[in-house]
Amino acid sequence: MSFIAARMGRMDASGIRKVFALAAKMTDPINLSIGQPDFDVDDAIKEEAVARIRAGFNKYTQTWGIEELREEASAYYERRFGTPLENVMITSGVSGGLFLALMATVDPGDEVIFGDPYFVMYKHLTNLLGGVCRPVDTYPDFKLRAEAVEAAVTDKTKALIVNSPSNPTGVTLEKAELQALADVARKHNLLVISDEIYERFHYDHAPATLAGMYDNVLVLNGFSKMAAMTGWRVGYAAGPEAIIQQMNTLQQYTFVCAPSFAQHAAVVALHTDPGDKIDAYRRKRDLIYAALSAKFNVVEPGGAFYIFPEAPGGDGEAFVAKAIENNVLIIPGSVFSEKNTHFRISFAASEGTIAQGAETLNRLADEYR
């Protein structure tokens, strides 16, 4: 008898395992794989966390989070987008929020639509719950378009997941494009889960949110990217009251609550201006795109800190293996996609590391000519 639940067979970590098995042999690699900012948490945020710890804010909070942070998250969206959030709860990161959202809404057999390429959790959590993934091909420009989503809708479709700016492509959707997706969801009575963790990282166009575009939108956001608080595990969810209530019930029996002192520090983070950091990432985006666009078929990312070039020869896994042999750590696109034609670079690194990595990748591309 196996002690492993059958549901675990619905999750596949083989792509990541292959990469890290190869990476384990690397010495001081040129690391362009990490999906977290390369800047540190601001001192003001750290000081607030330390002060709260010393003041005794070290116990459980209410499951839905401290009232101050819930109110500030709503006010932040009103300042940034002109749309306050409704029914805010605090989650253990956006990953925790996504887990709760899918647990609360997806039954076995329910179909969930999202763009391909996709953030890995969308596929694997849906599969874990017995849902049916309906990835919509967005190649070659990686835009999730309303007409493609509508073509994928069936009578079993329950939810649409939208991620803008996107991991792994860095592609952003403008306000009109998001509104068109919301209109399709309204027409077919779908729940929209909007993963907005990278919303501060917009480089070319005005940032946009799905909040307020449709009643059945569940917004997920957090502090891992905008404030580099990856290890602090604080995020927030907002949307239909009935769904938030069920997510809150689930949180009581899973995460219990987000870290107490970190919730207080997150209030400070919402009033911190990361403009200089965004400018630095825009320069890094320009650097990596300029360095690769002459020799790779690549879409310029409009946000986040990823770029998703097509692999020379059309085999992403083979090209990644070659890059790792040359001490450059990148991720094959097959980890994020039903296709194996591209690879992901994170430019959350120093400009020197980016330049050094791009030089090696361009040299490897020349070997395919």
Secondary structure, 3 states (H helix, E strand, C coil): CCCCCHHHHHCCCHHHHHHHHHHCCCCCCEECCCCCCCCCCCHHHHHHHHHHHHCCCCCCCCCCCCHHHHHHHHHHHHHHHCCCCCCCEEECHHHHHHHHHHHHHCCCCCEEEEEECCCHHHHHHHHHCCCEEEEEECCCCCCCCHHHHHHHCCCCEEEEEEECCCCCCCCCCCHHHHHHHHHHHHHCCCEEEEECCCCCCECCCCCCCCCCCCCCEEEEEECCCCCCCHHHCCEEEECCHHHHHHHHHHHHCCCCCCCHHHHHHHHHHCCCCCHHHHHHHHHHHHHHHHHHCCCCCCCCCCECCEECCECHHHCHHHHHHHHHHCCEECEEHHHCCCCCCEEEEECCCCHHHHHHHHHHHHHHHHCCC
